[in-house]
Amino acid sequence: MKKEDKKRKLTSMEWGAISVISVFVIVILAFAITSFLDDSKKDRFLEMMNQYISGARAMATSNKIEFPTDPNTVEVVSLRAIKIDGETDPTKTKSPYGYPWVMDENKTSSYVAIRNSQTETNPKYLYYFVAVDTDGNCIHLTQEGKERKNNLYKNCMITEINEETTSIMLDGRVFSLPPEMKILNK
């Protein structure tokens, strides 16, 4: 007698179920990978924010820029003037998304703002950061120490400041910029 082959072939219904499950797993993996990559870019954005603030602080402590003395004024430093990551030309620094920051020699939407939150004789300096890249990835004006991943946005517009700008808003208050203020770009 001949032995019967006990191998069974999958039906089209079973193949369909396997296909649906496979597609479902691939979609979940794609979402997880995309989410992971976006999270790492957001982490890098916040790291860069802290590096730019540290760079502005170093510029102020080495007298390359002046600390604001009047509690109603703000010193603004364009990202173009701050070197980070050993970059010798700050204008070539890009956002974590790979796009250049929005800034040029006469105006900027990407800067560090320094303000004195106390008195001229007893100063306490607060640092703020705002930046947008040419693809619209941005962080709205955020105080150092209060940065969060949910402060980062896509497709946003940030008001640029230039030599005619007379004030900016920090912490819900309007601060005047010194009349002789030039945005430090170089």
Secondary structure, 3 states (H helix, E strand, C coil): CCCCCCCCCCCHHHHHHHHHHHHHHHHHHHHHHHHHHHHHHHHHHHHHHHHHHHHHHHHHHCCCCCCCCCCCEEEEEEHHHCCCCCCCCHHHCECCCCCEECECCCEECCEEEEEECCCCCCCCEEEEEEEEECCCCEEEEEECCCCCHHHEECCCCCCCEECCCCEEEECCEEEECCCCCCCECC
